[in-house]
Amino acid sequence: MPICQNCQKKLTYLQTLKMLFRSRCPNCSKKQYLSAAFRKKSASYTVFPVAIIPMVVIFDFTIPFAAFLIFITLFIVIGTYPFYIEFSNEQEPLW
């Protein structure tokens, strides 16, 4: 789980999910930003749901089954997202 870079408190799963939308630490109320390293890593998370599309064509899945696979993949990606988040005190350049 991520740690607030300001107050050094470990955030819970629900606090982390809330911070994705309001980006303030619930403990110290200081603004936190997603680190550049995490933003680079998180770009690879989008590959998993998109990778199912060629599988649909290759293995001739039905549309409902393909939609189910995409839904399950998105659920897993979004569910595990808070475990890998890293914060920083300032906005870091991506490059």
Order of alpha helices (4+ residues) and beta strands (2+ residues): alpha-beta-alpha-alpha-alpha-beta
